[in-house]
């Protein structure tokens, strides 16, 4: 009796009850929508375009809350930066080649206006890059594009 109940369940799970059973029901079985596998493509990763690197520095504490060239206030805790020519909103991967650390910043200000510097990063970005002790360091820059 128990065996008969188990054999009756087999066709529902996609298995045939015997070797000679009709397999057409198994081939046409479609799982309910809640059990179907949907292939979702992973979002495309942005491409990185290398641009001229050079020396990076970071904002002093006195700039906290001051308006940037884009009009938004500077916040040391955010991952932002100043660049002389990149459009506001550009995402830039900044890499410190001496320690291999990288951070992605959003351009929201103009500068730096110190000779030899190519980018000023927020304090949080500087910490992630390992720039705090020295105050500046050579960096490599890549613009991230969709």
DAZIFEN-V830735 format. One record per run of one state. SS is the DSSP state (H for helix, E for strand, C for the rest). FROM is the first residue (numbers start at 1). LEN is the number of residues. Records with the same first field share a line. If there is no record, write none. Layout:
# DAZIFEN-V830735
SS: FROM-LEN ; FROM-LEN
This chain:
# DAZIFEN-V830735
C: 1-1 ; 14-10 ; 28-5 ; 36-11 ; 59-2 ; 64-3 ; 68-5 ; 74-6 ; 83-8 ; 97-4 ; 110-7 ; 122-1 ; 130-6 ; 146-1
H: 2-12 ; 24-4 ; 33-3 ; 61-3 ; 123-7
E: 47-12 ; 67-1 ; 73-1 ; 80-3 ; 91-6 ; 101-9 ; 117-5 ; 136-10
